[in-house]
Amino acid sequence: MGADAKTAMKGVDLSEAAAKRIARIVANEPGKIALRVSVEGGGCSGFSYKFDLVDSRNEDDVAIERDGATVLIDDLSLIYMGGSVIDFVDDLMGQSFQIRNPNAVASCGCGTSFSV
């Protein structure tokens, strides 16, 4: 088993604050069932996170469920996100979803771009 497979097996955790916020957002969007988090090439550090409300689940999705919220992450993105925690922060700087990713060796000021 390679390092990528071991990382993916770690999974991703969802904080209580993130779960409550996701459940509230999805409840207000007719037809939507979950928040999809994916990793894409690009961004100022090499990779970036993408957040989408979705109405269906793909075959390769891993579902993370907590407190009535569902987050979907595809197999490929999970390789880069294994061991991460998805959180929701509401502070003086504003409200945002944040991903604390132990695989990221660098990130940028926008908080949505990282490198491994």
N, C-alpha and C positions, 0 to 999 in steps of 0.2 A: 504494500500500500504506500503510495507516494505522499509527499507532504501536502499536496493539494487535497487529496481525499481525506486526510486526517483533519485538516482545517475545516473543510465543509461539514464534517461530522460533528464539530463543536456546536453548530447551530447558532441562532441569533436570539437574544432575549429582548423582551418588550417591557419597558418600565410601566408602572401603574399610571403615571401621568400621560404617557403616550397612548396607552390603551384607552383611557377615558376620552382623550381628545379625538382619537380615530373613530371610536364608537359614535361620538356625537356628530362628527363630520359625515360619516357614512349614513347615519340615520336621517340626516337632512338632505341627502342626495338620492332621489327616487331611482331605483333600479341598480344602484351601486351596492356591491357586497363586501368590498375590501379595499385596502390601500396596498398598491404594488410598489415595492422598493426595488430598484434595479441599479446595476453598476454599468456605466457606459464609458467608452474611451473618450478622452477629451477633458476639457477643464484645464485650469492653469497648472495643475499638478500631475496630470496624466490620466486620471479617472475621475468621474463625477457620479454622484447619486442622483437618481431620478425618482420622483414621487408621482404616482398616478392613481386616481380613483378608478376602479374597474368593476365591470358587471359580470365577469366570468373568470373562472380559474383555468389555467393551462395545465396540460398533462405533466410538465416538468416542474410545476410550482411546489414549493414547500410552504405550508401554511403555519403561521405562528398565531396562536389564539390566546387571548387574555381578556378577562372582564368584558366579554361581548364584542371585542374587536378582533379583526382578522387582518394580518399582514401577509402578503404573498411575495415570495422571493424565488426567482428561477434558479435552477441548478448552477448555471454559469456564474451568476452574481453571488451566489452563496459561497463559492470558492474564495472570493475576495472579502466576504463579510463574516466568515466563520468566527465566532467568539465575540461578535459585536453586540452592543446594546443600543436599541433605538429608544430615544428619550424625547420628551417634549418639554421645552424650557419657556417659561414666561417670566421675563425680568425687565429691567429698565431698558435694555437694548432691543426688546421686542419679543415676539412669540415665534418659535421655530421648532421644527423637528431636528434633532441632532443625533448623529450616529457616532458612538465611541467605538472606534475600530482598532483593535490591537495589532492588526496587520499593516496599518498605515505607518509608513516611516516618515512621511512629510505630509503636510496639508497646507491649505492657503487660508487667507483671511475670510473668504466667503463661507467657509465651513462646509461646502458641498463638494470640494475637490480634494483628491488625495493621491499619493503614490505608494507603491508597495515595493 
